Amino acid sequence: MSHESSALVLAGNGTNCERETAHACRMGGFGRVDIATVWEWLHGDVSLERYRMLVFPGGFLDGDDLGSAKAQANRFLHSTPRGQDQSLMKQVGGFIRDGGLIMGICNGFQLMVKLGLLPALDSDYGTQTVTLTNNDSGRFEDRWVWLRVEKSSPCVFTRGLDKLYLPVRHGEGKLVARDSQVLDAMEKSKLVVVRYADPATGEPTNKYPDNPNGSQTAIAGLCDPTGRLFGLMPHPEAYLFRTNHPRWTREQVPDEGMGLAMFRNACEYVKNQ
């Protein structure tokens, strides 16, 4: 695998944040950033060997008709690119073994958990142990939330970060573990990366609307044991500039948005490998 700072943003079939996400990768320092559709990959026009980071951006894959990202997950498991002998999922597995980074945002996070890429307890990639389901509010949530970053997590994307203010926009963002053993194992392995937080105290909360979906233990994002795979429901690519902030005309807001740091951390990790 090349050590060039390169990223692939996978689009198509209902994604709608690929351009913002690609721009975030460029701002974070990636020298080469490509946007491609899953169909180009299946046609044989895309090779993960060219990239160091794969990003699944937000949107509504296949209209969420079978549940969020479920159709795309089935496509990854059972579809093989033309002229090749490995399914998309097996190629992703090779990408992980070669040290690649994967980031899933909102719908991309939903895809990663349904493929079993997160939390991947004991590095078991491919076994689904958590899901993201309908918000407790019973409606689509479009609001800004505070997040607490768990500093003990191995996640490379959140190194040096403490708290974040980012927007959510989803109907199926409630994280639920298969059982209490899975929840306990995620906590023990430090795989919870960010949690919805009370804006006054900074502590994790299950109170609506600070926790906009009712996720168990306020989980907003997870990583795998290596820290190289990361998914979250809030949108870091939607807060890159001060003018993205909902109150930028009424408050003193830094020029750089809080979401950019995640992409910069990813790029720095790649360049140091």
C-alpha positions as CSV (number, residue, x, y, z in Angstrom):
1,M,0.0,0.0,0.0
2,S,1.3,3.5,-0.9
3,H,2.2,5.8,2.0
4,E,1.0,8.8,0.0
5,S,-1.6,10.9,2.0
6,S,-4.5,9.8,-0.1
7,A,-8.2,9.4,0.8
8,L,-11.2,7.8,-1.0
9,V,-14.7,9.1,-0.3
10,L,-17.3,6.6,-1.4
11,A,-20.4,8.1,-2.8
12,G,-23.6,7.0,-4.7
13,N,-26.9,5.5,-3.9
14,G,-28.2,8.3,-1.7
15,T,-25.1,9.7,-0.1
16,N,-25.3,13.5,0.0
17,C,-22.2,14.7,2.0
18,E,-19.4,13.4,-0.2
19,R,-18.2,16.9,-1.4
20,E,-18.1,18.4,2.0
21,T,-16.3,15.3,3.3
22,A,-13.7,15.4,0.5
23,H,-13.1,19.1,1.2
24,A,-12.6,18.3,4.9
25,C,-10.0,15.7,3.9
26,R,-8.2,18.2,1.7
27,M,-8.3,20.8,4.5
28,G,-6.9,18.2,6.9
29,G,-3.8,17.8,4.7
30,F,-4.6,14.8,2.4
31,G,-2.7,15.4,-0.8
32,R,-5.0,13.3,-2.9
33,V,-8.7,13.0,-2.3
34,D,-11.0,11.2,-4.8
35,I,-14.7,10.7,-4.8
36,A,-16.0,7.5,-6.4
37,T,-19.3,5.6,-6.4
38,V,-19.7,2.0,-5.2
39,W,-20.6,1.2,-8.8
40,E,-17.2,2.4,-10.1
41,W,-15.6,0.1,-7.5
42,L,-17.7,-2.8,-8.7
43,H,-16.9,-2.0,-12.3
44,G,-13.2,-2.4,-11.4
45,D,-12.3,1.3,-11.7
46,V,-11.4,1.8,-8.0
47,S,-8.6,0.0,-6.1
48,L,-8.2,0.5,-2.3
49,E,-4.5,-0.1,-2.7
50,R,-4.2,3.5,-4.0
51,Y,-5.5,5.0,-0.7
52,R,-4.6,5.3,3.0
53,M,-8.0,6.3,4.2
54,L,-11.5,5.2,3.2
55,V,-14.5,7.4,4.2
56,F,-18.1,6.5,4.2
57,P,-19.9,9.9,4.2
58,G,-23.4,10.8,5.3
59,G,-26.6,10.5,3.4
60,F,-29.4,8.0,2.9
61,L,-28.0,4.9,1.2
62,D,-30.7,3.3,-0.9
63,G,-33.3,5.5,0.7
64,D,-32.9,3.6,4.0
65,D,-35.6,1.3,2.5
66,L,-34.4,-1.8,4.4
67,G,-33.3,0.2,7.4
68,S,-30.3,2.6,7.4
69,A,-27.4,1.3,5.2
70,K,-28.7,-2.3,5.3
71,A,-28.9,-2.6,1.5
72,Q,-25.3,-1.3,1.1
73,A,-24.1,-3.7,3.7
74,N,-25.6,-6.6,1.8
75,R,-24.0,-5.2,-1.4
76,F,-20.5,-5.2,0.3
77,L,-21.0,-8.7,1.6
78,H,-22.2,-10.3,-1.6
79,S,-20.9,-8.3,-4.5
80,T,-17.5,-8.8,-6.2
81,P,-15.9,-6.2,-8.5
82,R,-15.6,-7.2,-12.2
83,G,-12.5,-9.2,-13.0
84,Q,-11.7,-9.8,-9.3
85,D,-12.2,-12.7,-6.9
86,Q,-12.8,-10.9,-3.6
87,S,-16.0,-9.3,-2.4
88,L,-16.0,-5.6,-1.4
89,M,-16.1,-6.7,2.2
90,K,-13.0,-8.9,1.8
91,Q,-11.2,-6.1,0.1
92,V,-12.0,-3.8,3.0
93,G,-10.7,-6.5,5.3
94,G,-7.4,-6.5,3.4
95,F,-7.3,-2.7,3.6
96,I,-7.6,-2.9,7.4
97,R,-4.9,-5.5,7.7
98,D,-2.6,-3.3,5.6
99,G,-3.0,-0.5,8.1
100,G,-5.6,1.7,6.4
101,L,-7.9,4.1,8.2
102,I,-11.7,4.0,7.8
103,M,-14.1,6.7,8.9
104,G,-17.9,6.5,8.8
105,I,-20.1,9.6,9.3
106,C,-23.8,9.3,10.1
107,N,-25.0,6.9,7.4
108,G,-21.4,5.8,7.0
109,F,-21.4,4.9,10.7
110,Q,-24.6,3.0,10.2
111,L,-22.9,1.1,7.4
112,M,-19.9,0.2,9.5
113,V,-21.8,-1.2,12.4
114,K,-24.0,-3.3,10.0
115,L,-20.9,-4.7,8.3
116,G,-19.5,-5.5,11.7
117,L,-16.5,-3.2,11.3
118,L,-17.4,-1.5,14.6
119,P,-16.9,-2.1,17.4
120,A,-15.1,-5.3,16.2
121,L,-14.6,-6.6,19.7
122,D,-11.5,-8.8,19.8
123,S,-10.7,-7.7,16.3
124,D,-13.7,-9.8,15.0
125,Y,-14.5,-7.8,11.8
126,G,-17.7,-8.9,10.2
127,T,-19.8,-9.9,13.2
128,Q,-22.5,-7.3,13.9
129,T,-22.9,-6.7,17.7
130,V,-24.5,-3.3,17.8
131,T,-27.0,-1.4,15.6
132,L,-28.3,2.1,15.0
133,T,-32.1,2.3,15.1
134,N,-34.9,4.8,15.3
135,N,-34.5,7.8,17.5
136,D,-36.5,7.7,20.7
137,S,-38.2,11.0,19.7
138,G,-39.8,9.1,16.7
139,R,-38.7,11.8,14.3
140,F,-35.8,13.1,12.3
141,E,-33.4,15.1,14.5
142,D,-31.6,18.1,13.0
143,R,-29.8,20.0,15.7
144,W,-26.3,20.8,17.2
145,V,-25.0,18.8,20.1
146,W,-22.1,18.8,22.5
147,L,-19.9,15.7,22.7
148,R,-17.4,14.6,25.3
149,V,-14.3,12.9,23.9
150,E,-13.2,9.8,25.8
151,K,-9.4,10.4,26.1
152,S,-8.7,6.8,27.0
153,S,-10.0,5.6,23.6
154,P,-7.3,4.4,21.2
155,C,-9.0,6.4,18.4
156,V,-6.4,8.2,16.2
157,F,-9.0,10.6,14.9
158,T,-9.7,12.3,18.3
159,R,-6.2,12.5,19.7
160,G,-5.8,15.7,21.7
161,L,-9.5,16.6,21.6
162,D,-11.6,17.2,24.7
163,K,-15.1,18.4,23.7
164,L,-16.8,19.0,20.4
165,Y,-19.8,20.9,19.1
166,L,-21.2,19.3,16.0
167,P,-24.6,19.0,14.1
168,V,-26.6,15.8,13.9
169,R,-29.2,15.1,11.2
170,H,-30.6,11.6,11.4
171,G,-33.7,9.5,12.0
172,E,-31.9,6.3,13.0
173,G,-29.1,7.3,15.4
174,K,-29.9,5.4,18.6
175,L,-27.1,3.0,19.3
176,V,-28.1,-0.3,20.9
177,A,-25.8,-3.2,21.8
178,R,-26.9,-6.8,21.1
179,D,-26.7,-7.4,24.9
180,S,-25.2,-6.1,28.1
181,Q,-22.1,-8.2,27.6
182,V,-21.3,-6.3,24.4
183,L,-21.9,-3.0,26.1
184,D,-19.6,-4.0,28.9
185,A,-16.9,-5.2,26.6
186,M,-17.0,-2.0,24.6
187,E,-16.5,0.0,27.8
188,K,-13.8,-2.3,29.1
189,S,-11.9,-2.1,25.8
190,K,-12.3,1.7,25.6
191,L,-14.0,1.6,22.2
192,V,-16.5,4.4,23.0
193,V,-14.9,7.5,21.5
194,V,-17.5,10.3,21.9
195,R,-20.7,10.6,24.0
196,Y,-23.5,13.1,23.9
197,A,-22.9,15.6,26.7
198,D,-24.8,18.1,28.8
199,P,-23.7,21.5,27.6
200,A,-23.5,22.9,31.2
201,T,-21.5,20.1,32.8
202,G,-19.8,18.4,29.9
203,E,-20.9,15.0,31.4
204,P,-22.6,12.3,29.3
205,T,-26.3,12.5,29.2
206,N,-29.4,10.5,28.2
207,K,-31.5,13.6,28.5
208,Y,-33.3,14.8,25.3
209,P,-32.4,16.9,23.3
210,D,-28.8,16.9,24.4
211,N,-28.8,13.2,23.6
212,P,-30.9,13.5,20.5
213,N,-31.7,9.8,19.9
214,G,-31.5,7.9,23.2
215,S,-28.3,6.0,22.5
216,Q,-27.3,3.6,25.3
217,T,-24.8,5.3,27.7
218,A,-25.0,8.3,25.4
219,I,-22.7,6.8,22.8
220,A,-22.3,9.0,19.7
221,G,-19.3,7.2,18.2
222,L,-17.1,4.1,18.3
223,C,-13.7,2.9,17.2
224,D,-12.2,-0.6,16.7
225,P,-9.4,-1.9,19.0
226,T,-6.7,-0.5,16.7
227,G,-8.2,3.0,16.8
228,R,-7.9,3.2,13.0
229,L,-11.6,2.6,12.3
230,F,-14.0,5.2,13.6
231,G,-17.6,6.0,13.2
232,L,-19.9,8.7,14.6
233,M,-23.4,10.0,14.1
234,P,-22.6,13.8,14.3
235,H,-21.1,15.4,11.2
236,P,-17.6,16.8,11.6
237,E,-17.4,17.7,7.9
238,A,-20.3,20.1,8.5
239,Y,-18.3,22.3,10.9
240,L,-15.1,23.4,9.1
241,F,-15.5,27.2,9.1
242,R,-16.8,29.7,11.6
243,T,-19.7,30.4,9.3
244,N,-20.9,26.8,9.7
245,H,-21.7,27.6,13.3
246,P,-25.4,28.3,13.9
247,R,-24.6,31.4,15.9
248,W,-21.6,32.8,14.1
249,T,-23.2,36.2,13.7
250,R,-24.1,36.5,17.4
251,E,-21.1,34.9,19.2
252,Q,-17.3,35.0,19.1
253,V,-16.5,31.9,17.1
254,P,-13.0,30.7,16.1
255,D,-12.2,30.8,12.4
256,E,-11.6,27.0,12.3
257,G,-14.5,24.7,13.0
258,M,-14.2,21.9,15.5
259,G,-14.7,19.1,13.0
260,L,-11.5,19.8,11.1
261,A,-9.3,18.4,13.8
262,M,-10.5,14.9,13.2
263,F,-9.4,15.0,9.6
264,R,-6.1,16.6,10.5
265,N,-5.4,13.9,13.0
266,A,-6.1,11.2,10.4
267,C,-3.7,12.8,8.0
268,E,-0.9,13.2,10.5
269,Y,-1.3,9.6,11.5
270,V,-1.0,8.5,7.8
271,K,2.1,10.7,7.2
272,N,3.8,9.2,10.3
273,Q,3.4,5.6,9.3
